Amino acid sequence: MTDTRADIPYADTGEAGFGDFVALLKPRVMSLVVFTALVGLLVAPGTLHPVEALAAIIFIALGAGASGALNMWWDADIDRIMKRTSKRPIPAGKVTPGEALGLGVALSGLSVIMLWLATNALAGFLLAFTILFYAVIYSMWLKRATPQNIVIGGAAGAFPPMIGWVAVTGSISLEACLMFMLIFMWTPPHFWALALFMKSDYHKANVPMLTVTHGRKVTRAHILVYTVALVPFALATGFTSIGGPLYLALALALNAMFLQGAWAIWSRSETDAEADGYAVEKRVFRFSLAYLFLHFGAILAEAALTRLPAYAEFAAKFKILELF
């Protein structure tokens, strides 16, 4: 693939606004990172002082934003080709690639060092590895090298709840690994559902998404396979210390619905999909977003049901409410 980064328009000095730099951080992606990291932090055994907990979430969010800025810097050449990304700050000529790179590197260093200082070394290391994985291993290598890009690259988005857990405990446990696997196995069917109705974008940019390299029929089969593989991890979480009857009930319903959607995608023909404008694929993609948020919401709800009395005692002892 020809590198066209040299042809990207540069912004005039002072043209970029604050909102353009915020957009570099991928705030929508950051919201998922913050939520899952917060869940990992809140359900972990042990406690952090509220100020330390808030600092940890802020620095994890900044790390996610750093990854986004570095990704936009590297992918600016293909972002300008794809309709979905053509209005991002760099291809739109509002922010220069150098500014994006500088912001990404600065936030990377700041977030890792400050998370380390606010919590522990392992949490800082995991955040550093996550940034490296997303910016270098996924963005610079896997994304343009293999149709399995989103499978392996999905690990970057799966680390935040583990980082939140480690920030409290200083160690990795089965529960942290299951939260990781929940996101890791969810990522391929989620993005491949999107790719089914966005194939032309990836094709124009010469990105080897599975729909481009192997076609939609193979992609549909992969969605079903990975959704089936996701279910055991989702249900197993319910039998750990972070699960419970509420989580299990919701997980059973959500996974049955996800499997039904994946089956519907696999069983329909391309002619049918084109006829209704990929309505099923779009519906499954939207549902997959709710699927993940609801699973982590249920994990949080289980913790709230079991820990509210203990937290109330902790808050009273240390007069936490007086902080607000």
ABEGO torsion letter per residue (X at the ends): XBBAAAABBBBBBGABBAAAAAAAAGAAAAAAAAAAAAAAAAABBEBBBAAAAAAAAAAAAAAAAAAAAAAAAAAAAAAAABAAAAABAAAAGABBAAAAAAAAAAAAAAAAAAAAAABBAAAAAAAAAAAAAAAAAAAAAAAAABAAAAAAAAAAAAAAAAAAAAAAAGBBBAAAAAAAAAAAAAAAAAAAAAAAAAAAAAAAAGBBBAAAAAEAAAAAAAAAAAAAAAAAAAAAAAABAABEAAAAAAAAAAAAAAAAAAAAAAABBAAAAAAAGGAAAAAAAAAAAAAAAAAAAAAAAAAAAAAAAAAAAAAAAAGAAAAX
